[in-house]
Amino acid sequence: MTEATADARGHLVLDRLEKRYGAAPPAVAALSLEVRRGELLGLLGPSGCGKTTTLRMIGGLTPASSGRVVVDGRDVTALPPHLRNMGIVFQNYALFPHMTVAGNVAFGLEMRGQTRADINARVVRALAMVHLDHLAHRRPRELSGGQQQRVALARALVIEPAILLLDEPLSNLDAKLREEMRGEIRDIQRRLGITTIFVTHDQVEALAMCDRIAVLREGHLEQLGTPFEIYEAPATPFVASFVGRTNRLTGLRDATGAIAVSHLRLHAARGGRPGPVTVMVRPHRILFGSGAAMGVDAATWNRATGTVRRATYVGDVLSCEVDCGGVLLTVERHTHAGIAMPREGEALALAWRVSDTFAFDA
């Protein structure tokens, strides 16, 4: 296969990759996808969905039960990890406590038999890339969590891998440092143009960092798309509920496409067959105000009225639970100076666009 053909198919190709443990359902079930050269692809899903198992099969740390891992047109499924030219950053960083920062970063190059002069030069460059060149002689125990994460990243990058594998590298950091490191990892990945697989259960990380996201559930691929596509056009109820907050309702669609949810008559962004449906709408897409009605176009908006059961102020967001005659809806509004807090029992009018209403056949 020529390089041009490999690029057309993807730098990394998973061809019906599967992992089974005995008679249990597959941990990863016939997963097929293509990762473009220089792309950052996120594997997103809850614990136990198969995302880390997939990453470990890509890296050769876990043998595949069937299927193939192909890099630049070359089948690497049977190769051991050290022959796959991949750099891996583990969730716990896996640094050697008895080695210095420089020693940890140099380890992979020493195992590859590089000359001391080459090792020293590449370690200096790698540590400068992650802004740790001034800490080269410290031990891991003398570093903060964020600094240890940078050392692990430098160790993975110093070998100049074709593909970088990141297994929830930010999960041990606090929220502020996690946000800072998201930006640093993304900047380095773009600057190097390295193909990267990023495993996370955090939807915000996936949306903020990734070019595309593969959402996994119970070993199966639920949806593959850009962050915009995953959030704005979820393919399944699971994707809609896992990626972002949502109201989930049950209803019945008639032959005209209208959906009855209790006494409410709603319309959705896309049609479907008559029968039971699951309806979803994101809380922050629902407008609300005092009064019995809102002046919106009934052809493009869904409307409801209700009373406030609970109002919660959480800093940047005001969240209200509204009882619309037995249909409970959570609505959110970004706060600003002087915003009025709805009172319990207050009547509210609600409205949200038909285009923001997802309906899935049951």
N, C-alpha and C positions, 0 to 999 in steps of 0.2 A: 504494500500500500504506500503510495507516495505521500509526502508531507501535506500537499494540497488536499489530497483525499482525506487524510487524517483530520485536518482542520475542518473540512466540511462536515465530517461526522462528529467532531468533538475531540478535544485534547484528551479527555478521559471519558471512556464509555463503559457503563455497567450494562451487561447483556444478560438479562434474566438471572441476576445474582440472587442466590438463596442460601439461607442458613437454617438448618433444622437440628434440633436436639431430641433424639429419640422419636417417640410417637406423638409428641406435643405438636400443636400447630407451629408452622415455621416462624422463627424470630424475625426473619426477613423473607418475604415471599415474592420470588420471580421479579425482582426490582430491575427495571430498565430505564436508564436516562443517560443523557449526554451532557458533558460539562465543557463549555467552550474555553479555548486558550485564554488565559488571563482573567477568567471569570471567578467571582467569589460566589459560590453556591452554598446556601444554607440548608442543612437538614434539620427540620423543625418538627417537634412533636412532644407529647408527654412522655414521662418515664415509661420504659418498657415498649416503646413503639418500634425499636429496631435501628434508631439513628446511630448510636455508638457502635453497634454490631456491624452496621454497614461501613462505617469509617474504618473499623479494625480490619474488615475484609479487604477494603481498598489498600490499606497499608501492609497487608500480609501478616498482621498480628493474630488474626483469627482465620482459619482455613474456611473457604466457602464449601458448602455442601454440593452446589451445582452453579452453573453460570460462569461468566467470564468477567475479568477486569482487564480492560484494554487501554493502553497508553500510547498515543501516537501510532495507532494501528498495530501495536505489538501486544500480544497476549502475555500478561505478567501474572496470571492467576496462580501459577505453580511456583513463582519465584519467592525466595525468602525476603523479609523486609529490607535487608541491607543491599539488595540488588534491584530494588524498585525506584531508587532515586527520589524518595519522598521524605519530607521533614515532618515530624509529628510533635505537637504540643499537647501534653496530657492535662487532664483536669487538675491533678494534684502537682503538676509541673515536673515531678520525678527528678529533682536535682540531686546530685551526689553531695551529701552534707560534708564530707571530708575534703572536698575539692574547693578551690577558690572559684570565683565567678569566671575568671579567664580559663581555668582548668575545665569547668563544666562545658563552656562553649567550645573548647578545643577538642573535647573527647571524640566527637564524631570524625574529625579530620585525622586524629591520631589513629583511629581504627581503620582509616582508609589509607594509611601509609604515606601521608603528605610529609613534605620536608618541614623541618622546624621553622625555617624562614617563612615558608608559605603559610604555615599554621599561624605564626605570630601576626603576620600582616592581615590575614583574613579575620582573626579574632578581634584585632583592633578595629577593623572596619565594621564588623557585626555589632560590637558593643557601642560604637559611635552611632550606629543606626538607631539603636534603642535608648540612646542617651545614658549609657552606663559605663563609659570608658573610664570615668574617675573612680569607679568601684571595682575595678578588675581584680583586686587582691583581697576582697572581702569573702567571707563564707556565706552560704545561703541563710544561716541562722541570724546573720547580722543585717539582713535585708527585710524590707517591708514586703507585704504580699504583692503589691504592684511591681516592685523591683524584681522579685522572684519570677513573676510572670514575664517580665522583659528578658530575663536571662534565658528562660525556657524558649522564648521566641527567637532570641539570637542564636541559641544552640541549634534550633531547627533550620534557620536560614543560612548559617555559616557554611553548610555543606553545598549550598547552591542547588537546592532540589528542584525538580521539574514541577512537583506538586506539593503544596503545603496542606497538612491535615491538622485541624484545630478541634480538640474534643472538649467543649464547654470550658475554654480557658479562662473565662471571666467569672465563673460561678462562685469562686471563693473570695471575691472582692466586694467591698461595700459599694452602695449604689453610686456615690459620686465618683469613686475611682473607676468603677465599671464603665460609666459613661465616658470618662476621659480615655480609658484604654480602647474603647470601641473606635474612637476617632483615630488613635495612633496606629492600631492594627490596620484599619482601612487605608490610611495614608501610606503605610509601608507596602501593603499589598498592591496598591495602585502604582506606586513608584517603581516597584520591581516588576510589575506585570505578571505576577506568579499566579498560576491556577490554584485556587484554594477551596477546600471543603471545610465548612464551619458548622459544627454540631452545637445545637442549643435547644433548650426548652423554653427560652424567653422570646416571646413574640416581638417585643420591642427591639431586642438585639438583632433579630432576623430582619425586621423591616428597615432598621437604620443602616445595617452594614451590607446587606447582600444584593447582588445583581439579580439573582433569581432565588426562589425558595422552593424546596421540595417538602411538602407537608406529609408526614408519615403517621399512620395509625395502625397499630397491631400488625406491623410488618409490611403493610401495603402502602403504596403511594396514593394519597388522596387527591393531590393537586400539585402541579409544577407550573410556576409562573413568576412574573416580576412581583415585587412587593405591592405595587399598585393593583395588579390583577388579583392577587391573593386576597387583598383587603376589600377591594371594590366589587369584585365579581367572584365570590367564593363558589366553588363547584359543588360543595356538599354542605349539609348542616354542620358536620363536624368542623370543617374549615371555618365556617362563619362564626361558630361559637368559640373555637380555640384561638383564632387570630382576632383579637379585639373583643370588647364587651358587646353583648347583644341581648335584646329581649327575644324570648322564644315563646311562640304561641302556637296553638293547634287550631286548625280551621277546616272548612269544607269549601272546595272550589266548585262553582256551578258551570254550566255549559257556556255562559257568557264570559267566563274568566274572573268574575267577581268572587271574592273569598269572604265567607261568613265566619267571623270569630266572635262567638256569642252573638250579641246584638249589633256588633260593628260590621260594616260592609267595606272591605278593603280591596285594593288592586295592587298587583306586584309588578316588578320590573320585567319579568319574563313569564310567559304563559306556561301552560301544562295541561295535563288531562284533568277532567272533572274527578273529584274525589277528595279524600283526606290530604291535607298539606300541613307542613310545618312552616310557619311564617316567622321571619326574623327581621328586626330593625334595630339599628345601633342607637343607644340612648342619646348620644350627642347630636344625632341627626334629627331629633324631634324638637321642634320649636314649641314653646309654651308661653302662655300669658293669661292674665286675668280675664274673666268674662265667659260668655256662653259660646262664642264662635270666634273664628279667626278668618280674616279676609283673604283667603287663598283660593286659587282656581281648583274647583272640585275635580276637574278632569286630570290634573297632574299631581294632586295632593290627596293624601288620606287624612281624615280628621276624626277627632274624638273629644269628648269632654269628661271630666272626672274631678275627684276631690283628692287633696293631698293627704296621704296617710303618714308620710315621714319625709322630712327634709334634712339633709346632711351637708354641712359645709366642710370641705376637705382641702381648703387652700385655693388651688387653682381651678377647682371644679365645684359647682353646686349640684348635688344629686337629690332628686325627688322621686319618691315612689307614689304613683298616682293610681287611684282606683277608678277605673272607667266602667262602672256598673258590673263589677265582678271580673273584669279584665285588668290585670295589674301591669302597669308599664313603668319602667324606670327611665327618667329623662335627665339629661345633664346639660349644664350651661357653664361656659367658662366665666369665671368671676372677674369683676372689675370694681374699682373704687365706687362705693355707694350703691352696689347692687342690693336689691331688696330680697330678704329671705322669705320664701313662701311659708305661710302658717298652716299648721295641721288643720284640716277641715276646709281649707280655702278651695274655691272652685277654680279650675284651670281649663283652658282650651288648649288642645294639642293639635299639631299638624306636622306631617312629614311627607316628603316627596314619594311618589310612586316609585321613582327610580332608586330610592333608598330602601325599598321593601323587597326582601328576598323571600321567595316561596319555593319550597322543595316538595315534590310529590312524596307522600308517606311510603 
